[in-house]
Amino acid sequence: MLRVAHSCARQWWSVTNAHARRCVAATQSAPVRRMCAGAALPPRDELEYDVAIVGAGPAGLAAAIRLRQLCAASGKDLSVCVLEKGTEVGAHILSGCVLEPRALDELLPDWQRMNDPRPPTLTPVTDDRFYLFTERHAVQSPLTPPQMHNKGKNVMLSLSQLTRWMAAYAEQHMQVDIFPGFACDELLIEDDATDGTAASRRVVGVALKDMGIAKDGSQKMTFQRGAAVKARLTLLAEGARGSLTQAAEAHFGLRDKCSHQTYALGLKEVWRVRPEVHQPGLCMHSVGWPLDSSTYGGSFMYHLADDDDATTPQCRMAVGFVLALDYHNPHTVAHSEFQKWKTHPSMHKYFEDAECLQYGARVLNEGGVQSIPRLDFPGGALIGCAAGFLNVPKIKGTHTAMKSGMLAAETAFESLSSDARGSMAHYPSAVKASWIMEELETVRNIRPGFKYGLWAGLANAAFESYISRGRAPWTLQHAPPDHTVLRDASECESPAYPKPGEGNPAVLDILSSVALSGTYHDHDEQPHLRLRDPSVPQRVNLPKYAGPESKYCPAKVYEYVDDQLVINAQNCLHCKACDVKDPTQNIQWTVPEGGDGPKYTLM
């Protein structure tokens, strides 16, 4: 497509953003006029691209950059856009993050030495530590698991900052159109009769969510119809449990021949600590307490270097807690487990006179190679964590996500160069032949082994890591789906959790944590968290499971008041835990208006 299309698209984006800003100002200074619910919707504006990418995470941005690199090398001109629901690139990105730079080195060999734009601050890992926590002691392992060897080869950084840098590079040097603040609400699927079958269907792009619809369904004076972004190929890079990804999986049967996906919830905080306890390069992981031996999970602590241009010591420390969502006890409170971990005697010194700067949470895929769905569908493909390429024993998925995006870009380029419609049919074989699958196949049995408990899981992990080295002639399967394994509340004990202000400087109450995420949703917009049956919480979840929604949610979105479920959607961190763990699968997570949600800057 002609580059003039890019100019028109950028003009549309500028006008749309200006309109949105004027509308927000108007709603703050004048009463809101409404059109009646059910009023006829105007037609959608249409934008056309060769490739549309949904999600400005590491996979989506790597795909965009690689595709434009191939264009530059060949003299072809394929238009590429990236659509991002966060208010800016990186606003919804959260990871540990210890980066294995393998894929980024392949994509941009000189990336660490670039100055325009300059990459975020990198902290080389200089000290690897792995601990088993008991209630009072931290027992350091004499051997760091081989998958967690980071010293001398990997770097710690903020993934939200890295994606912001990648987006700047893609726009400035690769002429990629990036549209933050626009949520993709619907896959555009049309009949495709070119193969002679009337039943054939093909994705031809995505529709952006309408903006300015009130909670009661009426159109506010700020109403704006979401545009239709048409594309020859559409790459879904939404991350774990993406809405459009689930729609594609259901419509095209992408999960018909793989295991169900299994998930964990990752919670993270960034703190400013005292200089005397700050050790840049320290990379610590732990398992054990406060989780019981039947619950999989762990923690991390990363000490980050100061920014090069910092004029005063920043002394930042990232801490996080990962709770597998196949836990059984409905009384388990995710946020409180994290706060309890920070009260361990070995951690106390780090939080004395410290200040928490930011908080966030996000689910992550843990299914590994057993749970990877079919990767292509007519008109597009799944890339990154939308497909589920996380290496769980490594606790890393950024490198595999980027590589999958690069492989998808190469497939798309080759196809669009010879086929007017484009096809991603060769993408799965490209992934299978790459180091992604080699890496995931090697560790495929480690995570499923923990369904038998911590000690059996550690023994199996040792066998797989040091003896079979991933070559065992069997493949373990996962436990049942996460939402099916909760026991009745009457059969389980409620854990004891610390409270803020009880001599625990590290312990934050959940609403104080949420405030540090910067999350925002308009109180008068269509609810993005919906109950398929409003009677289920009171009829099933509360009496049987003691209201688990109020416990697994890390942002107090759900609470029971007088035995009625109240949904505080404005608190939502877009972590997707409710979409995964709700025992009756009664909660439907949909995208809110573009720009809503957390505003991460350090995650």
C-alpha positions in Angstrom: 0.0 0.0 0.0 1.1 3.6 -0.7 2.8 5.6 2.0 0.1 8.2 1.6 -2.1 5.8 3.6 0.3 6.2 6.5 -0.1 10.0 6.3 -3.8 9.7 6.3 -3.7 7.3 9.2 -1.5 9.6 11.3 -3.9 12.4 10.5 -6.8 10.3 11.6 -5.0 9.4 14.8 -4.2 13.0 15.6 -7.7 14.1 15.0 -9.1 11.3 17.1 -6.9 12.1 20.0 -7.6 15.8 19.8 -11.4 15.0 19.7 -11.0 12.7 22.8 -9.1 15.4 24.7 -11.8 18.0 23.9 -14.5 15.6 24.9 -12.9 14.8 28.2 -12.6 18.5 29.0 -16.2 19.1 28.0 -17.4 16.4 30.4 -15.5 17.9 33.2 -16.9 21.4 32.7 -20.5 20.8 31.6 -23.4 18.4 32.1 -23.2 15.3 29.8 -25.9 15.1 27.1 -26.9 11.7 26.1 -28.4 10.0 23.1 -30.9 7.2 23.9 -29.6 3.7 24.3 -30.0 1.8 21.1 -29.5 4.8 18.9 -28.3 3.9 15.4 -24.6 3.7 15.2 -22.8 5.6 12.4 -20.6 3.6 10.0 -17.0 2.9 11.1 -14.1 4.9 9.6 -11.8 2.5 7.8 -8.0 2.4 7.8 -6.1 0.0 5.5 -2.7 -1.7 6.2 -0.8 -4.6 4.9 -0.2 -5.9 8.4 -2.0 -4.9 11.6 -0.5 -5.9 15.0 -2.6 -5.9 18.1 -0.5 -5.2 21.2 2.7 -3.1 21.6 4.5 -5.6 23.7 7.9 -7.2 22.9 6.4 -9.6 20.4 4.3 -7.1 18.5 7.1 -4.5 18.3 9.7 -7.1 17.3 7.3 -8.2 14.5 6.8 -4.6 13.3 10.5 -3.8 13.3 11.5 -7.1 11.6 8.9 -6.6 8.9 10.0 -3.1 8.1 13.7 -4.3 8.1 12.8 -6.8 5.4 11.0 -4.1 3.4 14.1 -1.9 3.6 16.4 -4.7 2.5 14.2 -5.7 -0.5 12.9 -2.3 -1.7 9.3 -3.4 -1.1 6.9 -1.2 0.9 4.5 -2.9 3.2 2.5 -0.7 5.6 2.5 -1.8 9.3 0.5 -0.5 12.3 0.6 -1.5 15.9 -2.6 -0.9 18.0 -2.1 -0.6 21.8 -4.9 -0.2 24.4 -2.7 1.4 27.0 -2.6 5.2 27.1 1.0 5.0 26.0 3.3 2.1 25.0 4.5 0.4 28.1 1.6 1.5 30.3 0.2 -2.1 30.4 3.6 -3.9 30.3 4.7 -5.8 33.4 7.5 -8.3 33.8 10.2 -9.2 36.3 12.3 -8.6 34.2 15.6 -10.5 33.7 16.1 -10.3 29.9 17.9 -12.9 27.9 19.0 -10.7 25.0 19.3 -13.4 22.4 16.4 -12.4 20.3 17.0 -8.7 20.6 20.6 -9.2 19.6 19.4 -10.9 16.5 16.8 -8.2 15.8 19.1 -5.2 16.5 22.7 -6.3 17.0 23.9 -2.8 18.1 20.9 -2.1 20.4 22.9 -1.6 23.6 25.0 1.0 22.0 22.3 3.1 20.3 21.8 6.7 21.2 18.8 7.7 19.1 16.7 6.6 20.8 18.7 5.5 23.8 17.7 2.1 25.4 16.7 1.9 29.0 19.1 1.4 31.8 20.5 -2.2 31.9 21.8 -3.9 35.0 24.0 -6.9 34.3 23.4 -9.8 36.7 26.5 -10.2 38.9 25.1 -12.3 41.7 22.7 -15.3 41.3 21.0 -16.6 44.4 18.3 -19.3 44.9 16.7 -19.9 48.3 14.3 -22.2 49.9 12.3 -20.2 52.4 10.9 -21.7 55.6 9.0 -19.5 58.1 12.1 -18.4 59.9 15.0 -19.3 57.6 16.3 -18.8 54.1 18.4 -21.8 53.0 20.5 -20.9 50.0 20.9 -23.7 47.4 24.5 -24.7 46.7 23.5 -25.1 43.1 21.5 -22.6 41.2 19.1 -24.4 38.8 20.7 -24.3 35.3 17.7 -22.6 33.8 18.2 -19.7 36.2 21.9 -19.0 35.5 21.8 -15.3 34.7 25.2 -14.1 35.8 27.4 -12.9 33.0 24.9 -13.2 30.2 21.5 -11.6 31.2 20.4 -8.2 32.2 17.8 -6.8 34.5 15.6 -3.9 33.3 12.1 -2.5 33.1 10.1 -4.1 30.3 7.7 -1.3 30.2 10.7 1.0 29.5 12.1 -1.4 27.0 8.9 -1.5 24.9 8.7 2.2 25.0 12.2 2.4 23.6 11.4 -0.2 20.9 8.3 1.8 19.9 10.3 4.9 19.6 12.8 3.1 17.4 10.1 1.6 15.3 8.5 4.9 14.6 11.6 7.0 14.1 13.6 4.5 12.0 11.2 1.9 10.7 8.2 4.1 9.8 5.8 1.9 11.8 2.5 3.5 12.7 1.9 3.0 16.4 -1.5 4.0 17.9 -1.6 3.9 21.7 -4.9 4.5 23.5 -7.0 2.4 21.2 -8.5 -0.9 22.4 -9.3 -3.5 19.9 -12.8 -4.9 20.6 -13.6 -7.2 17.7 -12.1 -9.4 15.1 -13.4 -8.5 11.6 -14.2 -11.9 10.0 -15.5 -12.2 6.5 -16.5 -15.0 4.1 -13.6 -16.1 2.0 -14.9 -17.9 -1.0 -11.6 -18.0 -2.9 -11.1 -21.7 -2.0 -14.5 -22.6 -3.3 -16.2 -23.3 0.0 -18.9 -21.1 1.4 -18.0 -22.0 4.9 -14.5 -20.6 4.8 -14.0 -17.5 6.9 -11.0 -15.2 7.2 -9.9 -12.4 9.5 -9.6 -9.1 7.6 -8.7 -6.8 10.5 -10.0 -5.6 13.8 -12.5 -3.1 15.0 -11.6 -0.5 17.7 -13.9 -0.1 20.7 -16.5 2.6 20.6 -15.7 5.4 23.0 -18.2 7.6 24.9 -20.8 5.0 25.8 -22.3 5.5 29.3 -22.8 2.8 31.8 -26.5 2.6 30.9 -25.7 2.1 27.3 -26.5 5.5 26.0 -24.2 7.6 23.9 -22.6 10.5 25.7 -21.7 13.7 23.9 -18.1 12.3 23.8 -19.3 9.3 21.7 -17.0 8.2 18.9 -17.4 5.2 16.7 -14.4 2.9 16.7 -12.6 2.6 13.4 -12.3 -0.6 11.4 -8.6 -1.3 10.8 -8.5 -3.6 7.7 -5.4 -5.6 7.0 -4.2 -8.3 4.7 -2.7 -10.0 7.7 -3.5 -9.5 11.4 -1.0 -10.6 14.2 -2.4 -10.9 17.7 0.2 -10.0 20.3 -2.1 -9.2 23.2 -0.2 -11.2 25.9 -1.7 -13.9 28.1 -5.5 -14.4 27.9 -6.1 -11.8 25.3 -9.7 -11.1 24.3 -9.2 -11.3 20.6 -6.9 -14.3 21.0 -9.7 -16.2 22.8 -12.1 -15.2 20.1 -9.8 -16.5 17.4 -9.1 -19.7 19.3 -12.9 -20.3 19.6 -13.8 -19.4 16.1 -11.1 -21.3 14.3 -10.7 -24.2 16.8 -7.1 -23.4 17.5 -7.1 -25.3 20.8 -8.7 -28.5 19.5 -5.4 -30.4 19.5 -3.5 -29.1 22.5 -3.7 -29.2 26.3 -5.6 -26.4 28.1 -3.5 -23.4 29.2 -2.5 -23.1 32.8 -1.6 -19.7 34.4 0.0 -18.0 37.3 -0.5 -14.5 38.7 2.5 -12.3 39.0 2.5 -9.4 41.4 5.3 -6.8 41.4 6.5 -3.8 43.3 9.4 -1.4 42.7 10.9 0.1 45.9 13.5 2.8 46.6 15.8 1.3 49.3 18.6 2.6 51.5 22.0 2.9 49.7 23.6 0.6 52.3 21.4 -2.4 51.3 21.3 -1.7 47.6 23.4 -4.2 45.6 23.1 -3.5 41.9 23.3 -6.8 40.0 21.8 -9.0 42.8 19.3 -11.5 41.3 17.5 -13.6 43.9 14.8 -16.2 43.6 13.0 -18.2 46.2 10.5 -21.0 46.6 8.6 -22.3 49.7 7.2 -20.2 52.5 4.6 -18.6 52.7 3.0 -21.1 50.2 2.2 -24.6 51.4 3.8 -27.6 49.8 0.8 -28.2 47.5 0.9 -24.7 46.0 3.3 -23.8 43.2 4.9 -20.4 43.2 7.9 -18.4 44.1 9.4 -14.9 44.4 12.1 -12.7 43.1 14.2 -9.7 44.2 16.3 -7.7 41.7 18.5 -4.8 42.5 18.7 -2.3 39.7 21.4 0.1 38.7 20.7 3.9 38.7 19.9 5.5 35.4 23.0 7.0 33.7 21.6 10.5 33.9 20.4 10.2 37.5 21.7 13.1 39.6 20.8 11.5 42.9 21.0 7.8 43.9 17.8 6.0 42.9 18.6 2.7 44.7 15.7 0.8 43.1 14.7 -2.7 44.0 12.1 -4.8 42.2 10.4 -7.5 44.2 7.7 -9.9 43.0 5.6 -12.9 43.9 4.2 -15.5 41.5 1.2 -17.6 42.5 0.2 -20.5 40.3 -3.6 -20.3 39.7 -4.1 -24.0 40.1 -4.1 -23.5 43.9 -6.8 -25.4 45.9 -7.6 -23.2 49.0 -10.3 -20.6 48.2 -9.2 -18.6 51.2 -5.8 -17.8 49.6 -5.5 -14.1 49.1 -3.0 -13.3 46.3 -2.1 -9.8 47.4 -1.7 -10.9 51.0 0.6 -13.8 50.1 2.9 -11.3 48.5 2.8 -9.0 51.5 3.4 -11.9 53.8 6.5 -13.0 51.9 8.0 -9.6 52.4 7.9 -10.1 56.2 10.4 -12.9 56.1 13.3 -12.3 58.5 15.8 -12.4 55.7 13.9 -9.6 53.8 13.3 -7.2 56.7 16.5 -5.2 56.2 15.6 -4.3 52.6 12.4 -2.6 53.6 13.6 -0.5 56.5 13.0 3.2 55.6 12.2 2.2 52.1 9.5 3.6 49.8 7.3 1.7 47.4 7.2 3.5 44.0 4.9 1.3 41.9 2.7 -1.8 42.0 1.2 -4.0 39.4 0.0 -7.5 38.5 -0.5 -9.7 35.4 -1.3 -13.3 34.7 1.3 -15.3 32.8 1.1 -18.5 30.8 2.7 -21.6 32.4 1.5 -24.3 30.1 4.6 -24.6 28.0 4.8 -26.6 24.8 1.9 -28.8 25.8 -0.4 -25.9 25.8 0.6 -24.0 22.6 -2.4 -23.9 20.3 -2.4 -23.9 16.5 -0.5 -20.7 15.7 -2.0 -19.6 12.4 -5.6 -18.9 11.2 -6.9 -17.6 7.9 -5.7 -14.0 7.8 -3.4 -14.0 10.8 -1.5 -15.6 13.6 -0.8 -15.7 17.4 2.6 -14.4 18.5 4.3 -13.9 21.9 2.4 -14.7 25.1 -0.8 -14.7 23.2 0.4 -18.1 22.0 2.2 -19.0 25.3 6.0 -19.2 24.7 7.0 -18.6 28.3 9.9 -20.7 29.6 8.6 -21.4 33.1 11.8 -22.8 34.7 13.8 -19.8 33.4 11.0 -17.4 34.4 11.5 -15.8 31.1 9.4 -15.2 28.0 10.4 -11.9 26.5 13.1 -13.5 24.3 10.8 -16.2 23.0 8.0 -13.7 22.5 10.4 -11.5 20.4 11.6 -14.4 18.4 8.1 -15.5 17.6 7.3 -12.0 16.4 10.3 -12.0 14.2 9.4 -15.4 12.7 5.9 -14.2 12.1 7.2 -11.1 10.3 9.4 -13.1 8.0 6.5 -15.4 7.2 4.2 -12.4 6.5 6.7 -10.7 4.4 7.4 -13.8 2.2 3.7 -14.4 1.8 2.6 -10.8 1.0 5.4 -10.5 -1.5 3.9 -13.3 -3.6 0.2 -13.5 -2.5 -2.2 -10.6 -2.7 -4.2 -11.9 0.3 -1.3 -13.2 2.5 -1.1 -16.4 4.5 0.5 -17.4 7.8 0.4 -21.1 7.0 4.2 -21.5 7.1 4.6 -19.7 10.5 4.0 -22.8 12.7 6.7 -24.7 10.9 9.1 -21.8 11.3 8.5 -21.7 15.0 8.9 -25.5 15.2 12.3 -25.3 13.5 13.5 -22.5 15.7 15.3 -22.4 19.0 12.0 -21.5 20.7 10.7 -25.0 20.4 14.1 -26.6 21.2 14.2 -24.6 24.4 10.6 -25.3 25.4 10.8 -29.0 24.6 13.8 -29.4 26.9 11.9 -28.1 30.0 8.4 -29.4 29.1 8.2 -31.8 32.1 9.3 -29.4 34.8 6.2 -27.3 35.5 3.8 -30.3 35.3 5.8 -32.1 37.9 4.8 -29.7 40.6 1.2 -30.9 40.4 2.4 -33.6 42.8 3.6 -31.0 45.3 6.8 -28.9 46.0 9.1 -31.8 47.0 8.1 -34.1 44.2 8.3 -31.2 41.8 11.8 -30.2 42.9 12.9 -33.8 42.6 11.5 -34.1 39.1 13.0 -30.8 38.1 16.4 -32.0 39.3 16.0 -35.2 37.3 14.9 -33.3 34.2 17.7 -30.7 34.5 20.7 -32.8 35.5 20.0 -36.4 34.3 17.6 -36.6 31.4 18.3 -33.0 30.3 14.9 -32.9 28.7 15.3 -36.1 26.7 12.9 -38.2 28.8 10.8 -40.4 26.6 7.6 -39.2 28.2 5.7 -35.9 28.4 3.9 -35.0 31.6 0.4 -33.5 31.4 -0.9 -30.6 33.5 -3.3 -30.7 36.3 -7.0 -29.9 35.5 -7.8 -26.4 34.4 -7.1 -23.7 37.0 -10.8 -22.8 37.6 -11.8 -26.4 38.3 -9.6 -27.2 41.3 -10.9 -25.0 44.1 -12.1 -27.0 47.1 -15.1 -26.2 49.2 -14.3 -23.4 51.7 -15.5 -25.6 54.6 -12.7 -28.0 53.8 -9.9 -25.5 54.0 -8.3 -23.3 56.6 -7.9 -19.5 56.3 -4.2 -18.5 56.2 -3.1 -15.8 58.7 -1.9 -12.6 57.0 0.0 -9.6 58.4 -1.7 -6.2 58.5 -0.1 -2.8 57.7 1.1 -0.9 60.6 2.0 -3.9 62.8 5.7 -3.3 62.7 5.9 -4.5 59.1 7.2 -1.6 57.0 7.0 -3.8 53.8 3.3 -4.5 54.2 0.9 -2.4 52.1 -2.9 -2.5 52.2 -4.4 -3.4 48.8 -5.9 0.0 48.0 -2.6 1.7 48.7 -1.0 -0.7 46.3 -3.7 -0.1 43.6 -3.1 3.7 44.0 0.6 3.0 43.0 -0.4 1.4 39.7 -1.9 4.7 38.3 -4.9 2.7 37.1 -8.0 4.7 35.9 -11.3 3.9 34.3 -14.2 6.4 33.8 -16.9 5.6 36.3 -19.5 6.2 33.7 -18.6 3.9 30.9 -19.8 0.5 29.9 -18.6 -2.1 32.4 -15.8 -4.2 31.0 -16.2 -6.8 33.7 -19.5 -8.7 33.1 -21.3 -11.5 34.8 -22.9 -14.0 32.5 -25.3 -14.9 35.3 -25.6 -12.2 38.0 -27.1 -14.8 40.4 -24.0 -17.1 40.5 -21.9 -15.1 43.0 -24.6 -15.2 45.7 -25.9 -18.6 44.8 -22.6 -20.5 44.2 -19.4 -18.7 44.8 -20.2 -17.2 48.2 -21.7 -20.2 50.0 -19.4 -22.8 48.4 -16.1 -21.0 47.9 -16.4 -18.1 50.4 -16.3 -15.5 47.6 -13.0 -16.3 45.9 -13.3 -13.2 43.6 -12.5 -11.0 46.5 -9.3 -12.9 47.2 -7.6 -13.8 43.9 -8.1 -10.3 42.5 -5.0 -8.3 43.3 -6.8 -4.9 43.1 -10.0 -5.3 45.2 -12.1 -5.1 42.1 -14.5 -7.6 43.7 -16.0 -7.4 47.2 -19.0 -8.8 48.9 -21.2 -6.2 50.7 -24.2 -7.6 52.6 -23.7 -10.9 50.7 -23.9 -9.1 47.3 -21.0 -9.0 44.9 -19.9 -5.4 44.1 -17.6 -4.9 41.1 -15.2 -1.9 41.4 -14.2 -2.0 37.8 -12.3 1.3 38.2 -9.6 -0.6 40.2 -8.9 -3.1 37.5 -5.2 -3.7 36.6 -6.1 -5.8 33.5 -4.3 -8.8 35.0 -7.0 -11.2 33.8 -6.9 -13.3 37.0 -10.7 -13.2 37.3 -11.1 -14.5 33.7 -8.9 -17.4 34.6 -9.7 -18.4 38.1 -13.5 -17.8 38.5 -14.7 -21.3 39.4 -17.9 -21.1 37.3 -16.3 -19.1 34.5 -19.1 -16.6 35.0 -16.9 -13.5 34.7 -16.2 -12.2 31.2 -13.3 -9.8 30.9 -13.7 -7.4 27.9 -11.6 -4.5 26.9 -12.6 -1.1 28.4 -12.2 2.1 26.5 -8.7 2.7 25.0 -6.3 4.4 27.4 -8.0 3.0 30.5 -6.2 0.8 33.0 -2.8 1.0 34.7 0.0 3.4 33.8 3.2 1.6 34.5 6.5 3.4 34.0 8.9 1.2 36.0 7.5 -2.3 35.5 
